[in-house]
Amino acid sequence: MDNRQRSSISRMLSLIDGYLSTSLIYVVAELKIADLLRDGPKDTAYLAQKTGAHEQCLYRVLRALSCIQVFRESKRGFELTGLSECLLSDSPYSLLPSALYAGDEASWRPWGELLHAVKTGETPFEKVFGMDLFTYYGSHPHSSEIFDNYMDVVTKHIVRIILAKYDFSPYKVIVDVGGGFGSLLFSILAKYKDIRGILHDLPHVVQGAYPLRKEYQVEDRCEIVGGQFFDSVPEGGDLYLLKSILHDWSDEKAIAILKNCFKAMESKSKLLVLERIIQDDVNRHEGKALDIFMMVHTGGKERTREEYSELFQSAGFRLSNVVPLGVDCNAIEGIRE
Ligand SMILES: C[S@@+](CC[C@H](N)C(=O)[O-])C[C@H]1O[C@@H](n2cnc3c(N)ncnc32)[C@H](O)[C@@H]1O
């Protein structure tokens, strides 16, 4: 065996065992181990006592994570590294919600049925749980909270860049369709003091938006509306914003959402879809991994510019412009035909 083969085998083995790191990181995220190490190294007896965990098993998990630099093991116990600092709960860009999301039952169980999707075209999540993802979240508040917190963190990571690169000043009223906890809309309103907003999402989700609206001090300029975007979306906006919405759905469902936006909009209102775009260039990878998450969890997909253009057309819009925001996110603009 030559060096190239040896290195390929080693890399391939770590790819094959990918679920190992997801599971190990989920355990320490759930037990909030990083927070317990904030002030310096601690031994496993202390960590086990604080978390109620089985000392030997916890030790073996932390030791395995130290092999991939998530912790550092020494005679004094385990300590934080740059990687595990990302799991501190109070860091502004904490990845704790991402680790909790990856390990939640609703996230990982459908992956066992990816082969089923490839053979049949069916959605693994629905095979495993007998319902679609958002219906499941509606009746599983713990998983729903984990997902909404995760989405909120993902969005907070890119809000600064969206605000730096996209000019919202021409608009008076922005409707954020499926806006989750509202971080994006509230950040826009905090920057542009003359704009008003309407945040729309499922009734159980928008409950989580009230404290955040207060935090951003935009209570007087933003209405929060619970509802189903398959029934209708609020009227009165001159910009309809959909971030990470259309990729959750099949073409048929995505067109239904867009048609409801069309109905709610006035003739001069604009559509702004924030999504990844799959590029023709085989060396550009944006969205290609996330596309498989969509296959597994929602039955949606990431799309090319042409595919977005076709969706828009089917709902009465014309795709008028695409502004790359440079963070795996594009501002895809639409106007009513
Ligand atoms: C991927 S998340 C995106 C959230 C937010 N736009 C963001 O980027 O942070 C999809 C959102 O669509 C919402 N959603 C799903 N089904 C919905 C429905 N039928 N009506 C309204 N909102 C829905 C979910 O609750 C969730 O907040």
Ligand as a Chemical Component Dictionary entry (heavy atoms), coordinates in Angstrom:
data_LIG
# 
_chem_comp.id                   LIG 
_chem_comp.type                 NON-POLYMER 
_chem_comp.pdbx_formal_charge   0 
_chem_comp.three_letter_code    LIG 
# 
loop_
_chem_comp_atom.comp_id 
_chem_comp_atom.atom_id 
_chem_comp_atom.alt_atom_id 
_chem_comp_atom.type_symbol 
_chem_comp_atom.charge 
_chem_comp_atom.model_Cartn_x 
_chem_comp_atom.model_Cartn_y 
_chem_comp_atom.model_Cartn_z 
_chem_comp_atom.pdbx_ordinal 
LIG C1  C1  C 0  -36.181 26.880 7.679  1  
LIG S1  S1  S 1  -37.168 27.832 8.744  2  
LIG C2  C2  C 0  -36.740 29.503 8.285  3  
LIG C3  C3  C 0  -37.050 30.493 9.378  4  
LIG C4  C4  C 0  -36.572 31.942 9.076  5  
LIG N1  N1  N 0  -37.116 32.460 7.835  6  
LIG C5  C5  C 0  -35.056 31.979 9.069  7  
LIG O1  O1  O 0  -34.463 31.971 7.989  8  
LIG O2  O2  O -1 -34.470 31.992 10.172 9  
LIG C6  C6  C 0  -38.763 27.622 8.013  10 
LIG C7  C7  C 0  -39.863 28.385 8.739  11 
LIG O3  O3  O 0  -41.096 28.143 8.064  12 
LIG C8  C8  C 0  -42.112 28.061 9.041  13 
LIG N2  N2  N 0  -43.262 27.328 8.507  14 
LIG C9  C9  C 0  -43.324 26.023 8.146  15 
LIG N3  N3  N 0  -44.559 25.704 7.715  16 
LIG C10 C10 C 0  -45.284 26.855 7.784  17 
LIG C11 C11 C 0  -46.631 27.175 7.442  18 
LIG N4  N4  N 0  -47.467 26.248 6.936  19 
LIG N5  N5  N 0  -47.051 28.463 7.618  20 
LIG C12 C12 C 0  -46.206 29.412 8.129  21 
LIG N6  N6  N 0  -44.907 29.166 8.456  22 
LIG C13 C13 C 0  -44.455 27.897 8.289  23 
LIG C14 C14 C 0  -41.414 27.293 10.156 24 
LIG O4  O4  O 0  -42.093 27.410 11.379 25 
LIG C15 C15 C 0  -40.034 27.930 10.166 26 
LIG O5  O5  O 0  -39.963 29.027 11.026 27 
# 
loop_
_chem_comp_bond.comp_id 
_chem_comp_bond.atom_id_1 
_chem_comp_bond.atom_id_2 
_chem_comp_bond.value_order 
_chem_comp_bond.pdbx_ordinal 
LIG C1  S1  SING 1  
LIG S1  C2  SING 2  
LIG S1  C6  SING 3  
LIG C2  C3  SING 4  
LIG C3  C4  SING 5  
LIG C4  N1  SING 6  
LIG C4  C5  SING 7  
LIG C5  O1  DOUB 8  
LIG C5  O2  SING 9  
LIG C6  C7  SING 10 
LIG C7  O3  SING 11 
LIG C7  C15 SING 12 
LIG O3  C8  SING 13 
LIG C8  N2  SING 14 
LIG C8  C14 SING 15 
LIG N2  C9  SING 16 
LIG N2  C13 SING 17 
LIG C9  N3  DOUB 18 
LIG N3  C10 SING 19 
LIG C10 C11 SING 20 
LIG C10 C13 DOUB 21 
LIG C11 N4  SING 22 
LIG C11 N5  DOUB 23 
LIG N5  C12 SING 24 
LIG C12 N6  DOUB 25 
LIG N6  C13 SING 26 
LIG C14 O4  SING 27 
LIG C14 C15 SING 28 
LIG C15 O5  SING 29 
# 
